[in-house]
Amino acid sequence: MIYFEDLEIGAETYFGSYEVTREEVIEFARKYDPQPFHLSDEEAAKTHFGRIAASGWHTAAMVMAVIARHVVEEAQAGLGSPGIDELRWKKPVYPGDTLHVRGTIIDKTPSRSKPDIGSFRSRTSVTNQDGLEVMSFEPIVLIRRRPLDD
């Protein structure tokens, strides 16, 4: 199990990758972000996207899937997140793209009010198959501290 005490500022993690499909882009858009450039090639061609592009919120959801799978597989003592800062969608994400997710720990703080938990911040970078950064953000993550009997 990975606890607060095991985290090092500057440590980098490759969380994994995600292949973006056209069907998923359209399905997400229909349900959560039904703007024409997420649903129609013809409408998207009239915009700066040029073709159907994934919703930024869909991109965030795909990235979360990659991170969550990694955290579960690595047995991190995570407790969720109170939020994220600096969310930026830097380039469009298109069907056929492969997203790569990396994070670097930039800060960690033990809780003053709850001695059994701490938090850390990381800079998360999402790149496509060409190495172009398509999204970045800084999550705040809650994590258990190592139990005294370990």
Order of alpha helices (4+ residues) and beta strands (2+ residues): beta-alpha-alpha-alpha-alpha-beta-beta-beta-beta
